[in-house]
Amino acid sequence: MLQAVLNGFGGLDITDSGIVQLKTKLPKKWKSLTIKGVGPQLRTIQVQ
């Protein structure tokens, strides 16, 4: 379930150069998704 949210809905991909965010779409009834504490820099990812 966690992998589906992070990789699917969040669009996060782990690469050799670090964690990158790919373009993604949320389910129609979702307004946004916020993922906090991503990677060593503890970034916040916002998907709308």
Backbone atoms as SQL, in Angstrom:
CREATE TABLE atoms (id INTEGER PRIMARY KEY, chain TEXT, resi INTEGER, resn TEXT, atom TEXT, x REAL, y REAL, z REAL);
INSERT INTO atoms VALUES
  (1, 'A', 1, 'MET', 'N', 0.828, -1.183, 0.000),
  (2, 'A', 1, 'MET', 'CA', 0.000, 0.000, 0.000),
  (3, 'A', 1, 'MET', 'C', 0.877, 1.254, 0.000),
  (4, 'A', 2, 'LEU', 'N', 1.890, 1.255, 0.830),
  (5, 'A', 2, 'LEU', 'CA', 2.784, 2.416, 0.908),
  (6, 'A', 2, 'LEU', 'C', 3.482, 2.649, -0.430),
  (7, 'A', 3, 'GLN', 'N', 3.939, 1.581, -1.059),
  (8, 'A', 3, 'GLN', 'CA', 4.595, 1.693, -2.359),
  (9, 'A', 3, 'GLN', 'C', 3.647, 2.259, -3.413),
  (10, 'A', 4, 'ALA', 'N', 2.384, 1.866, -3.384),
  (11, 'A', 4, 'ALA', 'CA', 1.396, 2.385, -4.339),
  (12, 'A', 4, 'ALA', 'C', 1.220, 3.886, -4.173),
  (13, 'A', 5, 'VAL', 'N', 1.190, 4.366, -2.945),
  (14, 'A', 5, 'VAL', 'CA', 1.012, 5.800, -2.699),
  (15, 'A', 5, 'VAL', 'C', 2.262, 6.573, -3.105),
  (16, 'A', 6, 'LEU', 'N', 3.432, 6.127, -2.657),
  (17, 'A', 6, 'LEU', 'CA', 4.671, 6.859, -2.940),
  (18, 'A', 6, 'LEU', 'C', 5.041, 6.833, -4.419),
  (19, 'A', 7, 'ASN', 'N', 5.039, 5.653, -5.011),
  (20, 'A', 7, 'ASN', 'CA', 5.463, 5.522, -6.401),
  (21, 'A', 7, 'ASN', 'C', 4.336, 5.814, -7.392),
  (22, 'A', 8, 'GLY', 'N', 3.139, 5.337, -7.110),
  (23, 'A', 8, 'GLY', 'CA', 2.029, 5.521, -8.036),
  (24, 'A', 8, 'GLY', 'C', 1.432, 6.905, -7.980),
  (25, 'A', 9, 'PHE', 'N', 0.792, 7.236, -6.874),
  (26, 'A', 9, 'PHE', 'CA', 0.133, 8.535, -6.750),
  (27, 'A', 9, 'PHE', 'C', 1.129, 9.678, -6.569),
  (28, 'A', 10, 'GLY', 'N', 2.199, 9.444, -5.815),
  (29, 'A', 10, 'GLY', 'CA', 3.190, 10.496, -5.572),
  (30, 'A', 10, 'GLY', 'C', 4.168, 10.688, -6.710),
  (31, 'A', 11, 'GLY', 'N', 4.332, 9.664, -7.554),
  (32, 'A', 11, 'GLY', 'CA', 5.242, 9.759, -8.691),
  (33, 'A', 11, 'GLY', 'C', 6.705, 9.729, -8.313),
  (34, 'A', 12, 'LEU', 'N', 7.033, 9.232, -7.117),
  (35, 'A', 12, 'LEU', 'CA', 8.426, 9.222, -6.678),
  (36, 'A', 12, 'LEU', 'C', 9.162, 8.047, -7.294),
  (37, 'A', 13, 'ASP', 'N', 10.392, 8.304, -7.742),
  (38, 'A', 13, 'ASP', 'CA', 11.229, 7.282, -8.356),
  (39, 'A', 13, 'ASP', 'C', 12.632, 7.391, -7.768),
  (40, 'A', 14, 'ILE', 'N', 13.182, 6.274, -7.349),
  (41, 'A', 14, 'ILE', 'CA', 14.542, 6.257, -6.805),
  (42, 'A', 14, 'ILE', 'C', 15.507, 5.980, -7.953),
  (43, 'A', 15, 'THR', 'N', 16.416, 6.925, -8.196),
  (44, 'A', 15, 'THR', 'CA', 17.399, 6.794, -9.268),
  (45, 'A', 15, 'THR', 'C', 18.798, 6.863, -8.680),
  (46, 'A', 16, 'ASP', 'N', 19.809, 6.686, -9.538),
  (47, 'A', 16, 'ASP', 'CA', 21.199, 6.796, -9.083),
  (48, 'A', 16, 'ASP', 'C', 21.523, 8.198, -8.587),
  (49, 'A', 17, 'SER', 'N', 20.803, 9.205, -9.106),
  (50, 'A', 17, 'SER', 'CA', 21.064, 10.587, -8.696),
  (51, 'A', 17, 'SER', 'C', 20.187, 11.038, -7.532),
  (52, 'A', 18, 'GLY', 'N', 19.360, 10.137, -7.004),
  (53, 'A', 18, 'GLY', 'CA', 18.515, 10.470, -5.857),
  (54, 'A', 18, 'GLY', 'C', 17.048, 10.219, -6.148),
  (55, 'A', 19, 'ILE', 'N', 16.194, 10.816, -5.358),
  (56, 'A', 19, 'ILE', 'CA', 14.756, 10.650, -5.506),
  (57, 'A', 19, 'ILE', 'C', 14.222, 11.775, -6.377),
  (58, 'A', 20, 'VAL', 'N', 13.520, 11.408, -7.440),
  (59, 'A', 20, 'VAL', 'CA', 12.940, 12.390, -8.346),
  (60, 'A', 20, 'VAL', 'C', 11.430, 12.186, -8.396),
  (61, 'A', 21, 'GLN', 'N', 10.711, 13.254, -8.731),
  (62, 'A', 21, 'GLN', 'CA', 9.255, 13.175, -8.842),
  (63, 'A', 21, 'GLN', 'C', 8.864, 13.195, -10.302),
  (64, 'A', 22, 'LEU', 'N', 8.147, 12.162, -10.723),
  (65, 'A', 22, 'LEU', 'CA', 7.646, 12.058, -12.084),
  (66, 'A', 22, 'LEU', 'C', 6.234, 12.634, -12.140),
  (67, 'A', 23, 'LYS', 'N', 5.791, 12.965, -13.341),
  (68, 'A', 23, 'LYS', 'CA', 4.434, 13.477, -13.502),
  (69, 'A', 23, 'LYS', 'C', 3.441, 12.357, -13.202),
  (70, 'A', 24, 'THR', 'N', 2.396, 12.665, -12.465),
  (71, 'A', 24, 'THR', 'CA', 1.416, 11.668, -12.056),
  (72, 'A', 24, 'THR', 'C', 0.031, 12.284, -11.971),
  (73, 'A', 25, 'LYS', 'N', -0.976, 11.449, -11.833),
  (74, 'A', 25, 'LYS', 'CA', -2.352, 11.919, -11.662),
  (75, 'A', 25, 'LYS', 'C', -2.949, 11.261, -10.435),
  (76, 'A', 26, 'LEU', 'N', -3.691, 12.046, -9.685),
  (77, 'A', 26, 'LEU', 'CA', -4.399, 11.530, -8.514),
  (78, 'A', 26, 'LEU', 'C', -5.762, 10.992, -8.938),
  (79, 'A', 27, 'PRO', 'N', -6.350, 10.120, -8.127),
  (80, 'A', 27, 'PRO', 'CA', -7.722, 9.704, -8.392),
  (81, 'A', 27, 'PRO', 'C', -8.644, 10.929, -8.432),
  (82, 'A', 28, 'LYS', 'N', -9.710, 10.876, -9.194),
  (83, 'A', 28, 'LYS', 'CA', -10.580, 12.036, -9.434),
  (84, 'A', 28, 'LYS', 'C', -11.124, 12.673, -8.161),
  (85, 'A', 29, 'LYS', 'N', -11.414, 11.904, -7.142),
  (86, 'A', 29, 'LYS', 'CA', -12.010, 12.461, -5.920),
  (87, 'A', 29, 'LYS', 'C', -10.977, 13.043, -4.950),
  (88, 'A', 30, 'TRP', 'N', -9.688, 12.852, -5.216),
  (89, 'A', 30, 'TRP', 'CA', -8.639, 13.402, -4.356),
  (90, 'A', 30, 'TRP', 'C', -8.339, 14.821, -4.810),
  (91, 'A', 31, 'LYS', 'N', -8.182, 15.746, -3.850),
  (92, 'A', 31, 'LYS', 'CA', -7.833, 17.128, -4.177),
  (93, 'A', 31, 'LYS', 'C', -6.321, 17.311, -4.237),
  (94, 'A', 32, 'SER', 'N', -5.595, 16.696, -3.315),
  (95, 'A', 32, 'SER', 'CA', -4.134, 16.809, -3.298),
  (96, 'A', 32, 'SER', 'C', -3.546, 15.699, -2.432),
  (97, 'A', 33, 'LEU', 'N', -2.235, 15.566, -2.524),
  (98, 'A', 33, 'LEU', 'CA', -1.489, 14.596, -1.720),
  (99, 'A', 33, 'LEU', 'C', -0.200, 15.275, -1.282),
  (100, 'A', 34, 'THR', 'N', 0.097, 15.249, 0.000),
  (101, 'A', 34, 'THR', 'CA', 1.339, 15.805, 0.530),
  (102, 'A', 34, 'THR', 'C', 2.122, 14.686, 1.190),
  (103, 'A', 35, 'ILE', 'N', 3.372, 14.519, 0.753),
  (104, 'A', 35, 'ILE', 'CA', 4.266, 13.518, 1.329),
  (105, 'A', 35, 'ILE', 'C', 5.422, 14.281, 1.960),
  (106, 'A', 36, 'LYS', 'N', 5.607, 14.115, 3.254),
  (107, 'A', 36, 'LYS', 'CA', 6.643, 14.859, 3.983),
  (108, 'A', 36, 'LYS', 'C', 7.800, 13.951, 4.357),
  (109, 'A', 37, 'GLY', 'N', 8.997, 14.534, 4.431),
  (110, 'A', 37, 'GLY', 'CA', 10.176, 13.814, 4.897),
  (111, 'A', 37, 'GLY', 'C', 10.797, 12.898, 3.862),
  (112, 'A', 38, 'VAL', 'N', 10.809, 13.318, 2.595),
  (113, 'A', 38, 'VAL', 'CA', 11.331, 12.488, 1.516),
  (114, 'A', 38, 'VAL', 'C', 12.839, 12.668, 1.375),
  (115, 'A', 39, 'GLY', 'N', 13.558, 11.554, 1.406),
  (116, 'A', 39, 'GLY', 'CA', 15.009, 11.567, 1.190),
  (117, 'A', 39, 'GLY', 'C', 15.791, 12.155, 2.338),
  (118, 'A', 40, 'PRO', 'N', 17.108, 12.220, 2.148),
  (119, 'A', 40, 'PRO', 'CA', 17.975, 12.745, 3.214),
  (120, 'A', 40, 'PRO', 'C', 17.748, 14.237, 3.494),
  (121, 'A', 41, 'GLN', 'N', 17.189, 14.963, 2.509),
  (122, 'A', 41, 'GLN', 'CA', 16.919, 16.395, 2.703),
  (123, 'A', 41, 'GLN', 'C', 15.565, 16.626, 3.359),
  (124, 'A', 42, 'LEU', 'N', 14.804, 15.553, 3.615),
  (125, 'A', 42, 'LEU', 'CA', 13.481, 15.623, 4.239),
  (126, 'A', 42, 'LEU', 'C', 12.543, 16.576, 3.490),
  (127, 'A', 43, 'ARG', 'N', 12.548, 16.466, 2.149),
  (128, 'A', 43, 'ARG', 'CA', 11.719, 17.331, 1.309),
  (129, 'A', 43, 'ARG', 'C', 10.238, 17.021, 1.486),
  (130, 'A', 44, 'THR', 'N', 9.412, 17.981, 1.130),
  (131, 'A', 44, 'THR', 'CA', 7.964, 17.817, 1.099),
  (132, 'A', 44, 'THR', 'C', 7.534, 17.804, -0.359),
  (133, 'A', 45, 'ILE', 'N', 6.772, 16.772, -0.738),
  (134, 'A', 45, 'ILE', 'CA', 6.279, 16.615, -2.105),
  (135, 'A', 45, 'ILE', 'C', 4.784, 16.912, -2.098),
  (136, 'A', 46, 'GLN', 'N', 4.346, 17.801, -2.985),
  (137, 'A', 46, 'GLN', 'CA', 2.942, 18.168, -3.099),
  (138, 'A', 46, 'GLN', 'C', 2.455, 17.782, -4.488),
  (139, 'A', 47, 'VAL', 'N', 1.389, 16.973, -4.552),
  (140, 'A', 47, 'VAL', 'CA', 0.773, 16.577, -5.827),
  (141, 'A', 47, 'VAL', 'C', -0.638, 17.124, -5.827),
  (142, 'A', 48, 'GLN', 'N', -1.013, 17.779, -6.927),
  (143, 'A', 48, 'GLN', 'CA', -2.372, 18.323, -7.030),
  (144, 'A', 48, 'GLN', 'C', -3.016, 17.871, -8.298);
